[in-house]
Amino acid sequence: MTERAPHNGGVSFWWQQLGIPPQREPLDGDRSADVCIVGAGYTGLWTAYYLKKNAPDLDVVVVERRFAGFGASGRNGGWLTNSVTGGRDQYEAKFGRSAAEQQQRHMNETVDEVIRVAASEGIEADILKGGELNVAFTPAQLARMTEFAASERAWQFADVDELDASQVADRIAFDGALGGTWHPHCARVNPAKLVSGLADTVTRLGVPIYEGTTVTRIRPGIVETDHGTIAAGSIVRATEGFTADLAGEHRTWLPMNSSLIVTEPLSADLWNQIGWRGREVFGDYAHVYMYAQRTADDRIAIGGRGVPYRFGSQTDNDGRTADSTIRHLQRLLERFLPQTAGVRIDHAWSGVLGVPRDWSATVSFDQRSRIGFAGGYVGTGVATTNLAGRTLADLLLGRDTDITHLPWVGHHAKAWEVEPLRWLGVRGLYAAYGVADQLEARGGKRTPVIARIADAVSGMH
């Protein structure tokens, strides 16, 4: 009997499980609005939600090329976590330690805010707050982990616990785990259920979402689309990994590719062998990192970098994933959890995330042009988008709040290099990190020089 190939693409497993939604009506000719939001992912929908909650009479519209949640919002690994994109150190250097710690505090609170809104609005998204577990599997990873844990203990609101090998094993029966870290500010979520529920909620609040409508250009007061023009008092660009498709934005954020696979549902006997009863999300300390969750229906979804970047900032082929990437992720899963050997892979998919040149997220609003944007989450956007949406709503409404003074507000990164330099650069960086991981797998106790050079060149650390 031949093994059945996994379903490949179809946007994502999450959307196939939920059902690709029928497309809402497109824009029908020219119109005006108080606020026009470009992009119906988490950022755009959270912005619309908080605008309507704070100013119910505001005329807010959302424009989307495909359907709400088509991009990263409906494809990600389901980590609703407190990560400060680009790290806190950048903010400490520019604004002081207290400002950096406030950014972290608000990210911690954002995780609970998403959970609160989902409960209050009746959004059932398989949310379970089990924390985030990151595991070291090689001596070099363990050294980095130990250094990281020591650093985290010096920060307010980090709340990171260091675990030894036996404590990790009590949580999940990995093969070869040497230690780990855990923090409580993270929940597993089904991303498509969250974005679908949020889109329905926003619609109920009176916000039309014009789907199947491609925005071609944004300029002060005007959003141009293939179905008409919207004249708006304020405009929000919430296009994340698809930003490069907009006129004038080709080098703003790099569309980085990430891929996932999901297993068939595992048996109760297999789960007894694996553990994972706390359903915390799980990652590792490799340079080319991975991420995983135990789903609500007892599958394992695991992701990582496949083909990291397509030449010319190409973005989407409805999630189709290279066979080599599928095999790599399956080998990775079986290496960490040999108990899964022979388990069927049901689905594979990919998506793009937005990467600024300095790998740091931002939220910004220009009072003169009345154009705002948020993004550059580098894969940490499931929670960060909520803080961005609340902040954009406050900025648009002229509200002076704690979050409008956080250090990421108004941050701008320089543009990415022209092709072929950025293609060569990104491919070279991930090749270097791959070599570093291979060297570390042989037992070296220190981070290889090639990885340190790649960190310095990329600006990630």
C-alpha positions as CSV (number, residue, x, y, z in Angstrom):
1,M,0.0,0.0,0.0
2,T,1.4,3.4,-0.9
3,E,1.5,6.1,1.7
4,R,-1.0,8.9,1.1
5,A,0.7,12.3,0.3
6,P,-0.3,15.1,2.6
7,H,-2.7,17.8,1.4
8,N,-0.5,20.6,0.2
9,G,-1.4,24.2,0.3
10,G,-5.1,25.1,0.2
11,V,-4.1,28.3,2.2
12,S,-3.6,26.3,5.4
13,F,-4.8,23.3,7.4
14,W,-6.6,25.7,9.8
15,W,-8.7,27.0,6.9
16,Q,-9.3,23.6,5.4
17,Q,-10.5,22.4,8.7
18,L,-12.8,25.3,9.2
19,G,-13.8,25.7,5.6
20,I,-12.6,28.4,3.2
21,P,-15.2,31.1,3.7
22,P,-17.4,32.4,0.9
23,Q,-16.0,35.7,-0.2
24,R,-17.7,38.9,1.0
25,E,-18.8,41.4,-1.6
26,P,-16.1,43.5,-3.2
27,L,-16.1,47.3,-3.2
28,D,-18.8,48.5,-5.7
29,G,-17.4,51.8,-7.0
30,D,-16.2,54.9,-5.3
31,R,-17.1,55.8,-1.7
32,S,-15.9,57.8,1.2
33,A,-15.2,56.8,4.9
34,D,-13.7,58.2,8.1
35,V,-11.2,55.4,8.2
36,C,-10.1,53.0,5.5
37,I,-8.0,50.0,6.6
38,V,-6.1,48.1,4.0
39,G,-5.7,44.4,4.9
40,A,-8.2,42.2,6.8
41,G,-5.7,40.2,8.9
42,Y,-5.2,40.5,12.6
43,T,-3.7,44.0,12.5
44,G,-6.5,45.5,10.4
45,L,-9.3,43.8,12.2
46,W,-8.1,44.6,15.7
47,T,-7.7,48.2,14.6
48,A,-11.3,48.3,13.3
49,Y,-12.5,46.6,16.4
50,Y,-11.0,49.1,18.9
51,L,-12.0,52.0,16.7
52,K,-15.6,51.0,16.8
53,K,-15.5,50.2,20.5
54,N,-14.1,53.6,21.3
55,A,-16.0,55.6,18.6
56,P,-19.2,53.7,17.5
57,D,-20.3,56.4,15.1
58,L,-17.0,56.3,13.1
59,D,-17.4,55.1,9.5
60,V,-14.7,52.5,9.2
61,V,-14.2,50.2,6.2
62,V,-11.7,47.4,5.5
63,V,-10.4,46.4,2.1
64,E,-9.0,43.0,1.4
65,R,-7.5,41.4,-1.7
66,R,-8.7,37.8,-1.0
67,F,-10.6,37.1,2.2
68,A,-10.2,38.0,5.8
69,G,-7.4,36.0,7.3
70,F,-6.0,34.8,4.0
71,G,-2.4,35.8,4.9
72,A,-0.3,35.0,8.0
73,S,-3.3,35.5,10.3
74,G,-4.9,32.3,9.1
75,R,-1.7,30.3,8.6
76,N,0.5,30.8,11.6
77,G,1.6,28.3,14.2
78,G,-0.9,29.5,16.8
79,W,1.4,31.0,19.4
80,L,-0.4,33.8,21.2
81,T,2.8,34.8,23.0
82,N,4.4,37.9,24.6
83,S,7.5,38.2,22.4
84,V,8.9,41.7,21.9
85,T,9.8,41.6,18.2
86,G,13.5,42.4,17.8
87,G,14.1,42.1,21.6
88,R,13.9,44.5,24.5
89,D,17.6,45.5,24.3
90,Q,17.0,47.8,21.3
91,Y,14.6,49.9,23.4
92,E,16.8,49.9,26.5
93,A,19.6,51.4,24.4
94,K,17.4,54.2,22.9
95,F,14.9,54.9,25.7
96,G,16.1,53.3,28.9
97,R,15.4,50.1,30.8
98,S,12.0,51.2,32.2
99,A,10.6,51.9,28.7
100,A,11.8,48.5,27.5
101,E,10.2,46.8,30.5
102,Q,6.9,48.6,29.8
103,Q,6.9,47.3,26.3
104,Q,7.2,43.8,27.8
105,R,4.5,44.4,30.4
106,H,2.1,45.5,27.8
107,M,2.9,42.4,25.7
108,N,2.2,40.2,28.7
109,E,-1.1,41.9,29.2
110,T,-1.9,41.7,25.5
111,V,-2.1,37.9,25.7
112,D,-4.8,38.2,28.3
113,E,-6.5,40.9,26.4
114,V,-7.0,38.7,23.3
115,I,-8.3,35.9,25.5
116,R,-10.7,38.4,27.2
117,V,-12.1,39.7,23.9
118,A,-12.5,36.2,22.5
119,A,-14.5,35.2,25.5
120,S,-16.6,38.4,25.6
121,E,-17.4,38.3,21.9
122,G,-18.1,34.6,21.7
123,I,-15.1,33.8,19.5
124,E,-14.3,30.1,20.0
125,A,-10.7,29.7,18.9
126,D,-9.4,26.7,20.8
127,I,-7.5,29.0,23.1
128,L,-5.6,27.3,26.0
129,K,-3.0,29.2,28.1
130,G,-0.3,26.7,28.8
131,G,2.7,28.9,28.5
132,E,5.7,28.7,26.1
133,L,8.4,26.0,26.4
134,N,11.8,26.4,24.6
135,V,14.2,23.4,24.8
136,A,17.9,23.0,24.3
137,F,19.0,19.8,22.5
138,T,22.7,20.4,22.1
139,P,25.5,21.6,24.4
140,A,25.8,24.9,22.4
141,Q,22.0,25.4,22.6
142,L,22.2,24.7,26.4
143,A,24.9,27.3,26.8
144,R,22.8,29.9,24.9
145,M,19.7,28.9,26.9
146,T,21.5,29.3,30.2
147,E,22.8,32.7,29.2
148,F,19.4,33.7,28.1
149,A,17.7,32.6,31.3
150,A,20.3,34.5,33.4
151,S,19.6,37.6,31.4
152,E,15.8,37.3,31.7
153,R,16.1,37.1,35.5
154,A,17.4,40.7,35.5
155,W,14.3,42.0,33.7
156,Q,11.0,42.9,35.2
157,F,8.0,41.1,33.6
158,A,10.0,38.5,31.8
159,D,8.8,35.7,34.2
160,V,11.0,33.0,32.7
161,D,11.7,29.8,34.6
162,E,14.8,27.7,33.8
163,L,14.2,24.0,33.7
164,D,16.7,21.1,33.9
165,A,16.4,18.0,31.7
166,S,14.2,16.1,34.2
167,Q,11.8,19.0,34.5
168,V,11.5,19.2,30.7
169,A,10.8,15.5,30.6
170,D,8.0,15.9,33.1
171,R,6.3,18.1,30.6
172,I,7.1,16.4,27.3
173,A,9.1,13.2,26.7
174,F,11.6,14.6,24.2
175,D,14.6,12.6,23.0
176,G,17.8,14.3,24.0
177,A,16.5,17.4,25.8
178,L,19.2,18.9,28.0
179,G,17.2,21.7,29.5
180,G,14.6,24.3,28.8
181,T,12.9,27.6,29.7
182,W,9.2,28.3,30.3
183,H,7.1,31.3,30.8
184,P,3.3,31.6,31.4
185,H,2.4,34.4,29.0
186,C,1.5,32.3,26.0
187,A,-1.6,30.5,24.8
188,R,-2.2,28.0,22.0
189,V,-4.8,29.2,19.5
190,N,-6.4,28.1,16.3
191,P,-5.4,31.1,14.1
192,A,-8.1,30.8,11.5
193,K,-10.9,30.4,14.1
194,L,-9.6,33.6,15.8
195,V,-9.4,35.7,12.6
196,S,-12.7,34.4,11.3
197,G,-14.4,35.2,14.6
198,L,-12.8,38.6,14.7
199,A,-14.0,39.4,11.2
200,D,-17.5,38.4,12.0
201,T,-17.4,40.5,15.2
202,V,-16.1,43.6,13.3
203,T,-18.9,43.1,10.7
204,R,-21.5,43.0,13.5
205,L,-20.1,46.3,14.8
206,G,-20.9,47.9,11.4
207,V,-17.6,47.7,9.6
208,P,-17.9,46.5,6.0
209,I,-15.1,44.2,4.8
210,Y,-14.7,44.5,1.0
211,E,-13.1,41.3,-0.1
212,G,-11.8,40.4,-3.5
213,T,-10.7,44.0,-3.8
214,T,-7.0,44.8,-4.6
215,V,-5.5,48.0,-3.4
216,T,-3.0,49.3,-5.9
217,R,-1.9,52.6,-4.3
218,I,-2.2,54.5,-1.0
219,R,-1.8,58.2,-0.9
220,P,-3.0,60.9,1.6
221,G,-6.8,60.8,1.8
222,I,-7.1,58.2,-1.1
223,V,-7.0,54.4,-1.4
224,E,-7.0,53.3,-5.0
225,T,-8.4,49.8,-5.8
226,D,-9.3,47.8,-8.8
227,H,-13.0,48.3,-7.9
228,G,-13.0,52.0,-7.2
229,T,-11.5,54.7,-5.0
230,I,-12.1,55.3,-1.3
231,A,-11.7,58.8,0.0
232,A,-10.8,58.5,3.7
233,G,-10.0,60.9,6.5
234,S,-7.5,58.4,7.9
235,I,-5.8,55.4,6.3
236,V,-4.2,52.3,7.9
237,R,-1.9,50.0,6.0
238,A,-2.1,46.6,7.6
239,T,-0.6,44.4,4.9
240,E,2.4,42.7,6.7
241,G,4.0,40.2,4.4
242,F,2.1,41.4,1.3
243,T,3.3,45.0,1.8
244,A,5.9,44.6,-1.1
245,D,3.0,44.3,-3.5
246,L,1.9,47.9,-3.0
247,A,3.3,50.7,-5.2
248,G,6.2,52.4,-3.5
249,E,6.6,49.7,-0.8
250,H,8.6,47.0,-2.5
251,R,11.6,47.4,-0.2
252,T,9.8,48.3,3.0
253,W,9.4,44.8,4.5
254,L,10.7,41.5,3.2
255,P,8.2,38.7,2.8
256,M,9.8,35.9,4.6
257,N,8.4,32.4,4.1
258,S,7.6,30.0,6.9
259,S,6.1,26.5,6.5
260,L,4.2,24.0,8.7
261,I,3.0,20.4,8.7
262,V,0.3,18.8,10.8
263,T,0.0,15.2,11.8
264,E,-3.1,13.0,11.9
265,P,-4.7,12.9,15.3
266,L,-2.6,10.9,17.6
267,S,-4.0,8.0,19.7
268,A,-4.4,8.2,23.5
269,D,-1.7,5.6,23.9
270,L,0.8,7.7,21.9
271,W,-0.1,10.8,23.9
272,N,0.5,8.8,27.1
273,Q,4.0,8.2,25.8
274,I,4.7,11.8,24.8
275,G,3.0,13.6,27.7
276,W,2.4,17.2,26.7
277,R,-0.6,17.3,29.1
278,G,-0.1,21.1,29.7
279,R,-0.5,21.8,26.0
280,E,2.2,24.5,26.2
281,V,3.6,25.6,22.8
282,F,7.1,24.3,22.1
283,G,10.2,25.7,20.4
284,D,13.9,25.1,20.5
285,Y,17.2,27.1,20.7
286,A,18.5,26.3,17.2
287,H,19.5,29.1,14.9
288,V,17.0,28.0,12.3
289,Y,14.3,27.7,14.9
290,M,11.1,25.6,14.9
291,Y,7.8,26.0,16.6
292,A,5.0,23.5,17.5
293,Q,1.7,23.1,19.2
294,R,-0.6,20.3,20.3
295,T,-3.8,21.1,18.6
296,A,-7.3,21.0,20.2
297,D,-8.0,17.7,18.2
298,D,-4.7,16.1,19.4
299,R,-2.5,16.6,16.4
300,I,1.0,18.1,16.4
301,A,1.5,21.1,14.2
302,I,5.2,21.9,13.7
303,G,6.8,24.6,11.6
304,G,10.0,26.3,10.6
305,R,11.8,27.9,7.7
306,G,11.6,26.1,4.4
307,V,12.5,28.2,1.4
308,P,13.0,31.4,3.4
309,Y,12.6,34.0,0.6
310,R,11.6,34.1,-3.0
311,F,13.4,36.3,-5.4
312,G,11.8,39.7,-6.1
313,S,9.7,39.5,-2.9
314,Q,7.2,37.1,-4.5
315,T,4.6,36.2,-2.0
316,D,1.9,33.6,-2.4
317,N,0.9,30.4,-4.1
318,D,-2.0,29.6,-1.8
319,G,0.3,28.0,0.7
320,R,1.9,25.3,-1.5
321,T,5.0,23.9,0.1
322,A,8.1,22.3,-1.3
323,D,8.3,18.5,-0.8
324,S,11.8,18.9,0.6
325,T,10.5,21.2,3.3
326,I,7.7,18.7,4.2
327,R,10.3,15.9,4.6
328,H,12.6,18.2,6.6
329,L,9.8,19.1,9.1
330,Q,8.8,15.5,9.5
331,R,12.4,14.5,10.2
332,L,12.6,17.3,12.8
333,L,9.5,16.1,14.5
334,E,10.7,12.5,14.6
335,R,14.1,13.6,15.9
336,F,12.5,15.4,18.9
337,L,9.7,12.9,19.4
338,P,10.7,9.4,18.0
339,Q,7.4,8.2,19.3
340,T,5.8,9.8,16.2
341,A,7.8,7.7,13.7
342,G,5.3,6.4,11.2
343,V,2.6,8.9,12.1
344,R,0.9,10.2,9.0
345,I,1.3,13.9,7.9
346,D,-2.1,15.2,6.9
347,H,-1.4,18.7,5.6
348,A,1.5,21.0,4.7
349,W,1.3,24.8,4.0
350,S,3.3,28.0,4.0
351,G,2.8,31.7,4.4
352,V,4.8,34.9,4.4
353,L,5.6,37.2,7.3
354,G,6.8,40.8,7.2
355,V,10.5,41.4,8.1
356,P,11.9,44.9,8.4
357,R,15.6,45.5,7.8
358,D,16.3,45.8,11.5
359,W,13.9,42.9,12.4
360,S,11.9,45.1,14.7
361,A,8.1,45.6,14.6
362,T,6.5,49.1,14.6
363,V,3.3,51.0,14.9
364,S,3.1,54.5,13.4
365,F,0.7,57.2,12.5
366,D,1.5,60.4,10.7
367,Q,-0.8,63.2,11.9
368,R,-0.2,65.3,8.7
369,S,-0.8,62.7,6.1
370,R,-3.3,60.8,8.3
371,I,-1.7,57.5,7.2
372,G,-0.8,54.9,9.7
373,F,0.7,51.4,9.6
374,A,1.8,48.6,11.8
375,G,3.6,45.4,11.2
376,G,7.0,43.9,10.7
377,Y,6.3,41.2,13.3
378,V,8.8,38.7,12.0
379,G,6.5,35.8,13.0
380,T,5.5,37.1,16.5
381,G,2.3,38.8,15.4
382,V,-0.5,36.8,16.8
383,A,-0.5,38.8,20.1
384,T,1.5,41.8,18.9
385,T,-1.2,42.7,16.3
386,N,-3.7,43.2,19.1
387,L,-1.4,45.8,20.8
388,A,-0.8,47.4,17.4
389,G,-4.5,47.6,16.7
390,R,-5.3,49.2,20.1
391,T,-2.4,51.6,19.6
392,L,-3.4,52.6,16.1
393,A,-7.0,53.2,17.3
394,D,-5.7,55.5,20.1
395,L,-3.4,57.4,17.7
396,L,-6.2,57.9,15.1
397,L,-8.6,59.1,17.7
398,G,-6.0,61.4,19.3
399,R,-6.1,59.6,22.6
400,D,-3.1,60.1,24.9
401,T,-2.7,56.7,26.6
402,D,0.1,54.6,28.0
403,I,0.4,52.5,24.9
404,T,0.8,55.5,22.6
405,H,4.1,56.2,24.4
406,L,5.6,52.8,24.1
407,P,9.0,52.7,22.5
408,W,8.0,50.9,19.3
409,V,5.6,53.7,18.3
410,G,6.9,55.7,15.4
411,H,9.9,53.4,14.8
412,H,11.1,53.3,11.2
413,A,13.6,50.9,9.7
414,K,15.7,51.6,6.6
415,A,14.7,50.0,3.3
416,W,15.9,46.6,2.3
417,E,18.6,46.3,-0.4
418,V,17.7,46.0,-4.0
419,E,17.7,42.6,-5.8
420,P,19.7,40.5,-6.1
421,L,21.4,41.7,-3.0
422,R,18.6,40.9,-0.6
423,W,18.0,37.5,-2.1
424,L,21.6,36.6,-1.8
425,G,21.8,38.1,1.7
426,V,18.8,36.2,3.1
427,R,19.7,32.9,1.4
428,G,23.3,33.3,2.7
429,L,22.2,34.1,6.2
430,Y,20.0,31.0,6.5
431,A,22.6,28.8,4.9
432,A,25.1,30.1,7.6
433,Y,22.6,29.3,10.3
434,G,22.0,25.9,8.9
435,V,25.7,25.1,8.9
436,A,25.9,26.4,12.5
437,D,23.1,24.0,13.6
438,Q,24.9,21.1,11.9
439,L,28.1,21.9,13.7
440,E,26.3,22.2,17.0
441,A,24.6,18.8,16.5
442,R,28.1,17.3,16.6
443,G,28.4,18.3,20.2
444,G,30.3,21.6,20.2
445,K,29.6,23.6,23.4
446,R,29.9,27.1,21.8
447,T,28.0,28.9,19.2
448,P,30.0,28.6,16.0
449,V,31.7,31.8,14.6
450,I,29.6,31.5,11.4
451,A,26.4,32.0,13.4
452,R,27.8,35.0,15.3
453,I,28.9,36.6,12.0
454,A,25.4,36.0,10.5
455,D,23.8,37.6,13.6
456,A,26.0,40.7,13.2
457,V,25.3,40.9,9.5
458,S,21.5,40.5,9.8
459,G,21.2,42.8,12.8
460,M,19.0,40.3,14.6
461,H,21.2,40.3,17.7
